[in-house]
Amino acid sequence: MNIVLLEPEIPANTGNIGRTCVATGTSLHLIYPLGFSLDEKQLKRAGLDYWKDLCFYTYSDWGDFIRKKPGARLIFATTKATVCYSDFKYEPDDYIVFGKESAGIPEEILIEHPDSCVRIPMLGDTRSLNLGNSAAIILYEALRQQKFPGLQSAGKLHRLHW
C-alpha cells in the first residue's frame, strides 16, 4: 500500500502518518510544497524513532508525481466524495491520496477521478477529521480487506502471560 500526502502543512500529522506507514509496511509519498522541513523537530517527534525505518519518496509537485507513477491506481480521500471508504474495494498496490489540511485535494484533480474518490462519514457540519486519523482509518480498512498481509495479528504482554 501507499499513502500520498499532497502538500501537507502540519509536521506532526506527517510524522504520525509516517509512523503508521512503518507499522504497516506502507510507503509514504510526499508532494511539495510542504509546510515544513523534512528535518523539522515536530516531524521527528511525532514519528518517534520510526522515521529512520520509513520508506518515503518526495516529488516536486503533483505533475512530477503523476509522471513518475504512470498507471498507478489512485484513490482520493475527500469529504466531497459520495462513496464511503468502507464500501470501496482496495487493491494491494493502491496509492491513497490525501490533500493538505487547510484545503484538501484540489477539485481540478478530483473531477478527473470521480470513481476513485472515497469519504469518511461524519455528522452534520463537521468539515473534516485530523489528517493522521483519516489516513489511519482508510489505510487500515484497505489492509483489513486484504486480511492484513504480513502484519502481526496478536500482541504480547510485557510482564504477564495470557
Sequence and secondary structure as in RCSB ss.txt:
>XXXX:A:sequence
MNIVLLEPEIPANTGNIGRTCVATGTSLHLIYPLGFSLDEKQLKRAGLDYWKDLCFYTYSDWGDFIRKKPGARLI
FATTKATVCYSDFKYEPDDYIVFGKESAGIPEEILIEHPDSCVRIPMLGDTRSLNLGNSAAIILYEALRQQKFPG
LQSAGKLHRLHW
>XXXX:A:secstr
 EEEEES   HHHHHHHHHHHHHHT EEEEES  SS TT HHHHHHHGGGGGG  EEEESSHHHHHHHSTT  EE
EE TT SEEGGGS   TT EEEE BTTTBS HHHHTT GGGEEE    TT     HHHHHHHHHHHHHHHTT TT
       SSS  
